[in-house]
Amino acid sequence: EKNIPVLLGLLSIWNVSFLGYPARAILPYSQALEKFAPHIQQVSMESNGKGVSIDGVPLPYEAGEIDFGEPGTNGQHSFYQLIHQGRVIPCDFIGSAKSQQPIHLKGEVVSNHDELMSNFFAQPDALAFGKT
């Protein structure tokens, strides 16, 4: 119950095989993780999603999901819009407690990282509790 990778794996199985959601969005709010979604695509989609069991028997359910994503604000003006408009796609939001390259501009109240984290917290909140 404390192993985050195992929990995420179980959630993926639940979402695709039992709830029928064919895709998952991987949304890291860090430019340093810009290649994370493509890495997960290769790791997950290359090995999973087979239509038959190990014995060659066709599966009565889907066994793999389509993984895609972009770093934070890059996706906000593209596929986030589709999700906000009602397409149900499970999303993995990934944030970081500290910036690798913090910038504090003179006269600005918040740092670039604080502004980015504001977007990070606002997006899942809007998706979960947005307007009807």
N, C-alpha and C positions, 0 to 999 in steps of 0.2 A: 504493500500500500504506500510505501515511501519511495519507490523506484520510478522516477518520472519517465524514463524511456519505456519501461514496461507498460505504464499506464497509458502513454500516448499510443503505443502499439495496440493495446486492447481497445482504446477508443476508436482507432482507425478500423479495426475489424468490426466493431459494433456499428460504426457509421455506414460502412459500405455493405456489409453482409446482412445486417438486420434492419437498419433504417433505410437502406437503399440510396444513400447519397453517393454519387459516383466520383466525386472530386474532393480535394482538400487544398485549401490555400495556406501556404507557408509564408508568413509575413514578418520577417525580421526588421526591427527598427534600428538597424546599424549597417552602414555602408560596408563595414568589414565583413559582413555576412552576405554580401551580394551573390556569392556563388553557393550559398547554403541550399536554396530551393533546387537548383539544378543537381546538386550532389544527392539530395534526397530523392529526386526523380530517378537518378541512375540506380541508387541503392534499392529503392522500393519497387519501382515499376519494372526493372529488369528481372527481378526475382519473383515478384508476386503477380497476381492477376491471371494465373493459368486457369483454364476452363475445365480442367479435369483433375481428379485426385491422383495420388501417387500410383494407384492401380489402373489408371486410364479411364475411370468411370466419370462421366460428365457430372459436374457439380450442380446442385439445384439452387445455387446462390452465387452472387458475384464474389470474387476472392481478391480483388485488387482495386485500388483507387487511382485516379488521375491526380498527380501532385503538380502544383504550379505555384508560383509566387514571385514577388519582387520585394526589394527592400522598401520598407515603410512608405514614405510619401510618393515614391514612384508609381505605386499601384493605386493610390487614392483617386487619381483622375482617369482611371481605366476600369479595371475589373471590380474595384470596390463599388463603383456605381451600380453595376449589375447586382451585386450582393445586397446593397442598400435598397434596391428596387424590388426585392422579394425573392431572388434566386437563393435557395438554401444551399450554402456551401460551408461545411465546417472549416473554421479558420484557426490556425495556430499562430497567435501573436507572440513575438519574441522580443523582449526589451532587455536593456542592460542598465545596471545600477550606476555605472560610471562610463563616461565617454573616453575613448582612446585619444581623441583630439579635442579637448574642451576649448571653446572660444567664448570669451566674455568681452563683448564690445562696450566701449565707454558710453555711458548714458542709457544702456539697455538694462531693463530690470532683471531679465532672465538670460541664462546662457543658451547657446545653441542646443545643448543636450536637454536642458529643461523644456525648451520649446518642442523638441522632437518627442520627448516623453509625454508632453501634453497631448500630442496627436496620438501617441501609442495608447494612452488610457481612454481618449475620447472615441476612437474608432470602435473598439469592442462594446463600449457603453452604448453608442448610437445603434450598433447592430442589434444588441440585445434588448434595448429599451426605447428605440426610436419612436417616431411619430406614427400613428395609425393612418 
